[in-house]
Amino acid sequence: MKLCVSSTGKEMTAKVDGTFGRAPYLLIIDTDTLEMEALDNTVADVSQGAGIGAAQLVANKGAAALLTGHVGPKAYTALESAGIKIYEGASTGDTVQEAVNKFKQGQVKESSDAGGDVICGPGLGMGRGGGRCRGRGIGQGLGPGQGRGRRR
């Protein structure tokens, strides 16, 4: 299987990067042979849409799954639409090799929702938009998915 891991460097000995869209490198690894291709994340520094752009890079390389620390809601939706399974919660203390080993041993779980930990603040409630943040119920009805709040 082709697995993408967000990384701080171009080698298997580099540390896992905790953020998907802003990670400097995306490593595409064949979990059977451990052959690897390092991609420069050319969209990491854009002001908006880094996660969506990174999702497109991963999809273009034919990855079946992503292993990272955190995926934002828009990137989550883009990855899910591309049929890419998402595994969040990889430790930034691990090397890419260690993270891949944990993945192969079934020690990481597939993410089941877009968001994981959502930080809710004032004005970020459900509203009519159906967002995920269940803060103080002061939602602005921003449309589907717009009231999700910020993430860690």
N, C-alpha and C positions, 0 to 999 in steps of 0.2 A: 504494500500500500504506500502511496505517496503521502507523506506527512509533512506539513509546514510547521516550523517552530520559529517563533519570533526570537531574535538573537541580538546580542551586543556586538558580535564579531562574525567573521566569515568561516570560523572553524568549529568543529564539534566540541572543542574544549572551551569555547566562549560561553559566557553566562546567558541564561534565558533572559530576554527582555520582558518586563512585566506588562507592557502595553503593545497591543497588536499594531494599530495604525501608525504609531510613532516610532516603532522599533527601527533601528538603522539597517538591519538586515533580516531577511526572511530566508531561512534555510529549508530547501525542499529535500527531504530525505526518504529514500526507499527503505521502509522498515524491514524488508527481507534481506537486502544486500548491503544496506547502510551506505549505498552510493549517495552522494550529496551534491546539490547545486546551491551555491550562495547567490541570492539576489540582493542587489542594493535596493533598498526601499526608496525609490525615487520620489514617492509622495509623502514621505515622513515629515517634511518641513512646510507643506502647504498650509495655508491659514485655516481652511475648512475642507472636510471631505477626505482626510488622510485614511480613515478606516475603510471607506468605500473604495478608494483607489487601491489600497493594499489588498482588499478582497479581490479586486479585478486581477491584480498581479498573480495572486495565488490561484485563482480560477484558471487563468491563462496557462499556467504550468501544469494543470491537471491534478492538483492536490485533492485527495479525498477527505482529508481531515486537517485541522489546525490545532496546535497545542501552544498555549500562551498563558499569560497571567490574567489578562482582561481584554474583553472585546466590547466596544461601544455599541449602542443600540442600532445605529444605522449600518455599521459594518456587520453586525450580527445578522441583520435582515438580508444584506447582500450575500453573505456567505451561505446562509440558509437557502436563499433563492438559487444559488449555484450548486446546491446539493452537497456542500462541504460540511462535514460534522465538526462541531466545535467543542474543544476540551479546554476549559478555563481553569485557572488555579495553579498553573505551573509555578514552581518556586524560583524566584530570581537568584536564589542562592545556589541553584543547580546549574551544572554545565548542560549544554544541549544534549550531550551524550547521556548524562544521568537522566535527564527528562525523557529522552527517547526510551531508555531502559524501563523507566517507571511506566511509560505508556504501554510498552510491549508486555509488561507484567500485570497490566490491568489496574495499576495503582492510581490512575486519574479517571475521573468520571466525565462523561459527556454532559455538556451544559444543556439544561432543559428549558431555559428561558432566556430571552433577550434582556439581559440586565444584571442578573445576579444581585449584587449589593447596590442598591440605589440610595443615594443620599437625598432625602426629601427636605425641602425648605419651604418657607412661606410662599404661597402663590403657586405651588407645584402640585396641587391635588388632582384628583381624577377629572373633574370638569366633564364636559360633553365630549372631549377629545378621546377619552378612553385610554389615557396614558397610564403607566404603571405606578407612578408614585402616589402613594396614599397618604400624603402629608396632612395638611390641615383642611383639605377639602375646598380650597379656594381656586380650583382649576379654572382656566381661562377658555376652555373649549377650543383648543388649538388644532383640532383635527386628529386623525388616527396617529397615535404614537408620539405626538408632540409634547405631551405632559410627562415625560419619563423622568425628569430630574437629572441631576448629575450623578456620575459614578465615581467610585474610587479607582 
